[in-house]
Amino acid sequence: MVTMLSLPKKLGYSMGRFGPSFLMTMITMTVFYVYGTSFRLNWFLNGISLAASYVVIGLTHWFTGYYSDRLESRWGRRRPFVIIGTPGIVISALLLFVPNWFLDTANPAIEPILFTYYIVFLCLFKFFYAFVMTAHQAWLPEITDDAERPLVSGFMNTFNFAADSAGGILGFMTPLLFVAGPPEQLSETGLNLLLVFGCIALLFMLPSMFIIRAKPGIAPIERSLREETRIAVGNRTFIGWTLVVGFLSFTLIAITQSLVGFLQQVMLLASIEALIPAALAMLGSTMVFFYIWLTGIRRLGKRRSLIIGLVLLAVFTPLTPVLRSIGDVIGYTLAATLFFIPVGAGMAIYYLMSYVVPADIAQVDEIITGENRSGIYTGFIGVPLNMFQAASSVVLGGLMQLSVILTGGELWGLMWWGPVFAPFLLIAAFILRYVDIDPDFDALRQEHNGGQKT
């Protein structure tokens, strides 16, 4: 089988994941906590802003997937989205953390204006992220065959994990990079770090912007958005996978958005030195278990491996209310570290599957129908997925505001988010039992005469 991409091009395509993923990880981990504490935005309004941003990213995934399937240009179908959207990701990410450049954030009377600023730039960031990354990921089945796809997916996950590690570490540190006011604002060091990583995001996307080419002969889809969506929705495996990812992400997004506040206020890790061991434990566990799960998948298959990961997360996530008491006995850093190792292990298997399964679904469809519609599969799943995440953000914001109303602070909410969100992992595991995410490509090709490529 001829390899479509040379090794340098495989790496060049894969490294495009780094910049947007870094910024997304850092922003997902920090803006909820930063706007609720440093900028004193009402927690429920904070959750509403997050929810709105997930609606935007979901719809953008959908429409970008469809229109990147249809686009005809001298640059190809996917590249124009990458070229246009990458600068937007960087600029909107920067502006999210500096509302004090434009507003008197120390004045509580301007909360409606601060809320507007926050929701506008958060939605813009999510829009540009989906605009770029939907098209970028839809390239995967078009520039690789199924034999080399796991390798390219491995490269993508390596860059993604590097981004998650760097973004996670900066995310844990970001609240500590704000200086006291009034108004409280990002320090010069924090601003310089954002600028540096913004430049890296642009640099790492350059190969995808100017070098990567899809295989020749792929005809743009001429059907309507409604028809393409109907085909996707009619795919039983795709819908089952969408529900699994939806319920799983309902919990994962709560974990990610709560981590910084949980470590600082519940586990009392309020310095960089205290935070680093726990942060590295989670991020290191995620990276190590990514490769352990690769072995597990070969032996157990994707479905059984992911079910094990979901159950692992469901067992440990509800421990958040008792971890402070455990920390009183064995030390807060050690307690947090021991908690995040299995949590990172459980999250690693989903990160691995999040690239491979949608690409497999798109290729199965192509073998059966002879038509390539990876864009609509990559994009449409963002709609229900982000609706789940929007609902999760509203629930989390409501939980935090309820904590403020009942106790006068966020501590209670930061302790009890685990038991609230953990049951949805078990729902995802139950649904996954009935979804086939382990296709036999050779058997399908034989059944459908090799699959007519378009």
GIBEL-V681381 format. One record per residue. N is the residue number from 1. RES is the residue in one small letter. SS is DSSP state (helix for helix, strand for strand, loop for the rest). BURIAL is b if it has 24 or more other C-alpha atoms within 12 Angstrom, else e. Layout:
# GIBEL-V681381
((N	RES	SS	BURIAL) (N	RES	SS	BURIAL))
This chain:
# GIBEL-V681381
((1	m	loop	e) (2	v	loop	e) (3	t	loop	e) (4	m	loop	b) (5	l	loop	b) (6	s	loop	e) (7	l	helix	e) (8	p	helix	e) (9	k	helix	b) (10	k	helix	b) (11	l	helix	b) (12	g	helix	b) (13	y	helix	b) (14	s	helix	b) (15	m	helix	b) (16	g	helix	b) (17	r	helix	b) (18	f	helix	b) (19	g	helix	b) (20	p	helix	b) (21	s	helix	b) (22	f	helix	b) (23	l	helix	b) (24	m	helix	b) (25	t	helix	b) (26	m	helix	b) (27	i	helix	b) (28	t	helix	b) (29	m	helix	b) (30	t	helix	b) (31	v	helix	b) (32	f	helix	b) (33	y	helix	b) (34	v	helix	b) (35	y	helix	b) (36	g	helix	b) (37	t	helix	b) (38	s	loop	b) (39	f	loop	b) (40	r	loop	b) (41	l	loop	b) (42	n	loop	b) (43	w	helix	b) (44	f	helix	b) (45	l	helix	b) (46	n	helix	b) (47	g	helix	b) (48	i	helix	b) (49	s	helix	b) (50	l	helix	b) (51	a	helix	b) (52	a	helix	b) (53	s	helix	b) (54	y	helix	b) (55	v	helix	b) (56	v	helix	b) (57	i	helix	b) (58	g	helix	b) (59	l	helix	b) (60	t	helix	b) (61	h	helix	b) (62	w	helix	b) (63	f	helix	b) (64	t	helix	b) (65	g	helix	b) (66	y	helix	b) (67	y	helix	b) (68	s	helix	b) (69	d	helix	b) (70	r	helix	b) (71	l	loop	b) (72	e	loop	e) (73	s	loop	e) (74	r	loop	e) (75	w	loop	e) (76	g	loop	b) (77	r	loop	b) (78	r	loop	b) (79	r	helix	b) (80	p	helix	b) (81	f	helix	b) (82	v	helix	b) (83	i	helix	b) (84	i	helix	e) (85	g	helix	b) (86	t	helix	b) (87	p	helix	b) (88	g	helix	b) (89	i	helix	b) (90	v	helix	b) (91	i	helix	b) (92	s	helix	b) (93	a	helix	b) (94	l	helix	b) (95	l	helix	b) (96	l	helix	b) (97	f	loop	b) (98	v	loop	b) (99	p	helix	b) (100	n	helix	b) (101	w	helix	e) (102	f	loop	e) (103	l	loop	b) (104	d	loop	e) (105	t	loop	b) (106	a	loop	b) (107	n	loop	e) (108	p	helix	e) (109	a	helix	e) (110	i	helix	e) (111	e	helix	b) (112	p	helix	e) (113	i	helix	e) (114	l	helix	b) (115	f	helix	b) (116	t	helix	e) (117	y	helix	b) (118	y	helix	b) (119	i	helix	b) (120	v	helix	b) (121	f	helix	b) (122	l	helix	b) (123	c	helix	b) (124	l	helix	b) (125	f	helix	b) (126	k	helix	b) (127	f	helix	b) (128	f	helix	b) (129	y	helix	b) (130	a	helix	b) (131	f	helix	b) (132	v	helix	b) (133	m	helix	b) (134	t	helix	b) (135	a	helix	b) (136	h	helix	b) (137	q	helix	b) (138	a	helix	b) (139	w	loop	b) (140	l	helix	b) (141	p	helix	b) (142	e	helix	b) (143	i	helix	b) (144	t	loop	b) (145	d	loop	b) (146	d	helix	b) (147	a	helix	e) (148	e	helix	b) (149	r	helix	b) (150	p	helix	b) (151	l	helix	b) (152	v	helix	b) (153	s	helix	b) (154	g	helix	b) (155	f	helix	b) (156	m	helix	b) (157	n	helix	b) (158	t	helix	b) (159	f	helix	b) (160	n	helix	b) (161	f	helix	b) (162	a	helix	b) (163	a	helix	b) (164	d	helix	b) (165	s	helix	b) (166	a	helix	b) (167	g	helix	b) (168	g	helix	b) (169	i	helix	b) (170	l	helix	b) (171	g	helix	b) (172	f	helix	b) (173	m	helix	b) (174	t	helix	b) (175	p	helix	b) (176	l	helix	b) (177	l	helix	b) (178	f	strand	b) (179	v	strand	e) (180	a	loop	e) (181	g	loop	e) (182	p	loop	e) (183	p	loop	e) (184	e	loop	b) (185	q	strand	b) (186	l	strand	b) (187	s	loop	e) (188	e	helix	e) (189	t	helix	e) (190	g	helix	b) (191	l	helix	b) (192	n	helix	e) (193	l	helix	b) (194	l	helix	b) (195	l	helix	e) (196	v	helix	e) (197	f	helix	b) (198	g	helix	b) (199	c	helix	b) (200	i	helix	b) (201	a	helix	b) (202	l	helix	b) (203	l	helix	b) (204	f	helix	b) (205	m	helix	b) (206	l	helix	b) (207	p	helix	b) (208	s	helix	b) (209	m	helix	b) (210	f	helix	e) (211	i	loop	e) (212	i	loop	b) (213	r	loop	b) (214	a	loop	b) (215	k	loop	e) (216	p	loop	e) (217	g	loop	e) (218	i	loop	b) (219	a	loop	b) (220	p	loop	b) (221	i	loop	b) (222	e	loop	e) (223	r	loop	e) (224	s	loop	e) (225	l	helix	b) (226	r	helix	e) (227	e	helix	e) (228	e	helix	b) (229	t	helix	b) (230	r	helix	e) (231	i	helix	b) (232	a	helix	b) (233	v	helix	b) (234	g	loop	e) (235	n	loop	b) (236	r	helix	e) (237	t	helix	b) (238	f	helix	b) (239	i	helix	b) (240	g	helix	b) (241	w	helix	b) (242	t	helix	b) (243	l	helix	b) (244	v	helix	b) (245	v	helix	b) (246	g	helix	b) (247	f	helix	b) (248	l	helix	b) (249	s	helix	b) (250	f	helix	b) (251	t	helix	b) (252	l	helix	b) (253	i	helix	b) (254	a	helix	b) (255	i	helix	b) (256	t	helix	b) (257	q	helix	b) (258	s	helix	b) (259	l	helix	b) (260	v	helix	b) (261	g	helix	b) (262	f	helix	b) (263	l	helix	b) (264	q	helix	b) (265	q	helix	b) (266	v	helix	b) (267	m	loop	b) (268	l	loop	b) (269	l	loop	b) (270	a	loop	b) (271	s	loop	e) (272	i	helix	b) (273	e	helix	e) (274	a	helix	b) (275	l	helix	b) (276	i	helix	b) (277	p	helix	b) (278	a	helix	b) (279	a	helix	b) (280	l	helix	b) (281	a	helix	b) (282	m	helix	b) (283	l	helix	b) (284	g	helix	b) (285	s	helix	b) (286	t	helix	b) (287	m	helix	b) (288	v	helix	b) (289	f	helix	b) (290	f	helix	b) (291	y	helix	b) (292	i	helix	e) (293	w	helix	b) (294	l	helix	b) (295	t	helix	e) (296	g	helix	e) (297	i	helix	b) (298	r	helix	e) (299	r	helix	e) (300	l	helix	e) (301	g	loop	e) (302	k	helix	b) (303	r	helix	b) (304	r	helix	b) (305	s	helix	b) (306	l	helix	b) (307	i	helix	b) (308	i	helix	b) (309	g	helix	b) (310	l	helix	b) (311	v	helix	b) (312	l	helix	b) (313	l	helix	b) (314	a	helix	b) (315	v	helix	b) (316	f	helix	b) (317	t	helix	b) (318	p	helix	b) (319	l	helix	b) (320	t	helix	b) (321	p	helix	b) (322	v	helix	b) (323	l	helix	b) (324	r	helix	b) (325	s	helix	e) (326	i	helix	e) (327	g	helix	b) (328	d	helix	e) (329	v	helix	e) (330	i	helix	e) (331	g	loop	e) (332	y	helix	b) (333	t	helix	b) (334	l	helix	b) (335	a	helix	b) (336	a	helix	b) (337	t	helix	b) (338	l	helix	b) (339	f	helix	b) (340	f	helix	b) (341	i	helix	b) (342	p	helix	b) (343	v	helix	b) (344	g	helix	b) (345	a	helix	b) (346	g	helix	b) (347	m	helix	b) (348	a	helix	b) (349	i	helix	b) (350	y	helix	b) (351	y	helix	b) (352	l	helix	b) (353	m	helix	b) (354	s	helix	b) (355	y	helix	b) (356	v	helix	b) (357	v	helix	b) (358	p	helix	b) (359	a	helix	b) (360	d	helix	b) (361	i	helix	b) (362	a	helix	b) (363	q	helix	b) (364	v	helix	b) (365	d	helix	b) (366	e	helix	b) (367	i	helix	b) (368	i	helix	b) (369	t	helix	e) (370	g	loop	e) (371	e	loop	b) (372	n	loop	b) (373	r	loop	b) (374	s	helix	b) (375	g	helix	b) (376	i	helix	b) (377	y	helix	b) (378	t	helix	b) (379	g	helix	b) (380	f	helix	b) (381	i	helix	b) (382	g	helix	b) (383	v	helix	b) (384	p	helix	b) (385	l	helix	b) (386	n	helix	b) (387	m	helix	b) (388	f	helix	b) (389	q	helix	b) (390	a	helix	b) (391	a	helix	b) (392	s	helix	b) (393	s	helix	b) (394	v	helix	b) (395	v	helix	b) (396	l	helix	b) (397	g	helix	b) (398	g	helix	b) (399	l	helix	b) (400	m	helix	b) (401	q	helix	b) (402	l	helix	b) (403	s	helix	b) (404	v	helix	e) (405	i	helix	e) (406	l	helix	e) (407	t	helix	e) (408	g	loop	e) (409	g	loop	b) (410	e	loop	b) (411	l	helix	b) (412	w	helix	b) (413	g	helix	b) (414	l	helix	b) (415	m	helix	b) (416	w	helix	b) (417	w	helix	b) (418	g	helix	b) (419	p	helix	b) (420	v	helix	b) (421	f	helix	b) (422	a	helix	b) (423	p	helix	b) (424	f	helix	b) (425	l	helix	b) (426	l	helix	b) (427	i	helix	b) (428	a	helix	b) (429	a	helix	b) (430	f	helix	b) (431	i	helix	b) (432	l	helix	b) (433	r	loop	b) (434	y	loop	e) (435	v	loop	b) (436	d	loop	b) (437	i	loop	b) (438	d	loop	b) (439	p	loop	b) (440	d	loop	e) (441	f	helix	b) (442	d	helix	e) (443	a	helix	e) (444	l	helix	e) (445	r	helix	e) (446	q	helix	e) (447	e	helix	e) (448	h	loop	e) (449	n	loop	e) (450	g	loop	e) (451	g	loop	e) (452	q	loop	e) (453	k	loop	b) (454	t	loop	e))
